[in-house]
Amino acid sequence: MRTEPISRRELFVGRSVARSPGICPPGATLESLDACTGCGRCAERCPSGIIRLSDGVPSIDFARGECTFCGECSAACPEPVFVLNNVTRFAHVAVVGDACLARNDVACQSCGECCPEQAIRFRPRIGGPFLPELNEAICSGCGACLTICPVGAIGLQARDMETADV
């Protein structure tokens, strides 16, 4: 017999609903998503349109844009899903991969130009284009750099625990 509480959806469907381990909207946690009823109000109110319902719960889709941490999703939610207040960063940071054009001797600074936190700077080098350097301490993980990269060389990685509480 199951001892932990079940969601309304699980009660009506009669089986456990698989939770997607996607990126939670700012202010939500994987645990707090259990309270989500899947109403979709957070997705409707997101001005960037990056919140999507996946398996009935909200998750971030950076392919559609960046998060501005405006708090509209939290304000629209009638359930206790958004448990963290005044969130200004995600639990991940951007990482520039080896496919980066600048690292392959092609001049490109797209990611640095669109970064609202100016976390991506370019280091000059002799005989080639400037090389990107990401400052993890100021990267908010907003996703602005992900879709702007013409070769998809930017990904996400978990934030170091040492800088997560900065």
Secondary structure as GFF3:
##gff-version 3
##sequence-region A 1 166
A	DSSP	alpha_helix	8	13	.	.	.	ID=ss1
A	DSSP	three_ten_helix	32	35	.	.	.	ID=ss2
A	DSSP	alpha_helix	41	45	.	.	.	ID=ss3
A	DSSP	beta_strand	51	54	.	.	.	ID=ss4
A	DSSP	beta_strand	57	60	.	.	.	ID=ss5
A	DSSP	three_ten_helix	62	64	.	.	.	ID=ss6
A	DSSP	alpha_helix	72	76	.	.	.	ID=ss7
A	DSSP	beta_strand	92	96	.	.	.	ID=ss8
A	DSSP	three_ten_helix	102	104	.	.	.	ID=ss9
A	DSSP	alpha_helix	110	114	.	.	.	ID=ss10
A	DSSP	beta_strand	120	123	.	.	.	ID=ss11
A	DSSP	beta_strand	131	134	.	.	.	ID=ss12
A	DSSP	alpha_helix	144	148	.	.	.	ID=ss13
A	DSSP	beta_strand	154	158	.	.	.	ID=ss14
A	DSSP	alpha_helix	161	164	.	.	.	ID=ss15
###
